[in-house]
Amino acid sequence: MKWLTLALVALVGVVQYPLWLGKGGWLRVWEVDQQIATQRETNAKLKVRNSALDAEVRDLKQGLEAIEERARSELGMIRQDEIFFQVLEEAGGPTKKPQ
């Protein structure tokens, strides 16, 4: 009778092994769920970035204001009748007067 009980426990263990640790087991399913969650977060961030880029492309195609703003900020361009003032800050920051 002991051998029969021991054999049945071993058989249950053999049957349970693929369920928990096998190729399609619960641990593998949990790992895949974690990977899916991580990928969804990445996709959401990329979707926001793509939406911003799409809006910028549409703005550049439709209006001249976006092109002018980009030329001013990135290339330092000014219009023909404008005067450009550049304010330089001191490199060392605020200095103290000697006492």
C-alpha positions as CSV (number, residue, x, y, z in Angstrom):
1,M,0.0,0.0,0.0
2,K,2.9,2.4,0.7
3,W,4.3,1.7,-2.7
4,L,1.0,2.5,-4.4
5,T,0.7,5.8,-2.5
6,L,4.3,6.7,-3.4
7,A,3.7,5.8,-7.0
8,L,0.6,8.0,-7.2
9,V,2.4,10.9,-5.6
10,A,5.2,10.5,-8.1
11,L,2.7,10.3,-11.0
12,V,1.0,13.5,-9.8
13,G,4.4,15.2,-9.6
14,V,5.3,14.1,-13.1
15,V,1.9,15.4,-14.4
16,Q,2.3,18.7,-12.6
17,Y,5.9,19.4,-13.8
18,P,4.9,20.5,-17.4
19,L,2.0,22.6,-16.0
20,W,4.3,24.7,-13.8
21,L,7.7,24.5,-15.4
22,G,7.1,23.3,-19.0
23,K,7.2,25.2,-22.3
24,G,3.6,26.5,-21.9
25,G,3.6,26.4,-18.1
26,W,2.4,29.1,-15.7
27,L,5.8,30.5,-15.1
28,R,6.3,31.1,-18.9
29,V,2.9,32.6,-19.1
30,W,3.8,35.0,-16.3
31,E,7.1,36.0,-18.0
32,V,5.3,36.7,-21.3
33,D,2.7,38.8,-19.5
34,Q,5.5,40.9,-18.0
35,Q,7.1,41.3,-21.4
36,I,3.7,42.3,-22.9
37,A,3.2,45.0,-20.2
38,T,6.7,46.4,-20.8
39,Q,6.1,46.5,-24.5
40,R,2.8,48.2,-24.1
41,E,4.4,51.0,-22.0
42,T,7.1,51.4,-24.6
43,N,4.4,51.5,-27.4
44,A,2.5,54.2,-25.5
45,K,5.6,56.4,-25.1
46,L,6.3,56.0,-28.8
47,K,2.8,56.7,-29.8
48,V,2.9,60.0,-27.9
49,R,6.2,60.9,-29.6
50,N,4.8,59.9,-33.0
51,S,1.8,62.1,-32.4
52,A,4.0,65.1,-31.6
53,L,6.1,64.5,-34.7
54,D,3.0,64.1,-36.8
55,A,1.6,67.4,-35.5
56,E,4.9,69.1,-36.2
57,V,5.0,67.8,-39.8
58,R,1.4,68.9,-40.4
59,D,2.3,72.3,-39.0
60,L,5.4,72.7,-41.2
61,K,3.4,71.6,-44.3
62,Q,0.5,74.0,-43.7
63,G,1.9,77.2,-42.3
64,L,4.9,79.5,-42.7
65,E,4.9,80.5,-39.0
66,A,6.3,77.1,-37.9
67,I,9.0,77.3,-40.6
68,E,9.9,80.8,-39.5
69,E,10.0,79.9,-35.8
70,R,12.3,77.0,-36.6
71,A,14.6,79.1,-38.7
72,R,14.8,81.7,-35.9
73,S,15.5,79.3,-33.1
74,E,17.7,76.7,-34.8
75,L,19.5,78.8,-37.4
76,G,19.5,82.3,-35.8
77,M,17.9,83.9,-38.8
78,I,16.3,87.3,-38.6
79,R,14.1,89.3,-41.1
80,Q,15.6,91.9,-43.3
81,D,14.3,95.0,-41.4
82,E,14.8,93.6,-37.9
83,I,17.6,94.5,-35.4
84,F,19.1,91.7,-33.4
85,F,20.2,92.2,-29.8
86,Q,22.2,89.5,-28.0
87,V,22.6,89.7,-24.3
88,L,25.7,88.0,-22.9
89,E,25.8,86.7,-19.4
90,E,29.0,86.7,-17.4
91,A,30.8,83.3,-17.4
92,G,31.6,83.1,-13.7
93,G,28.1,84.0,-12.4
94,P,27.6,86.8,-9.9
95,T,30.7,88.1,-8.3
96,K,31.2,89.5,-4.9
97,K,32.8,92.9,-4.2
98,P,36.0,92.6,-2.1
99,Q,35.6,94.2,1.3
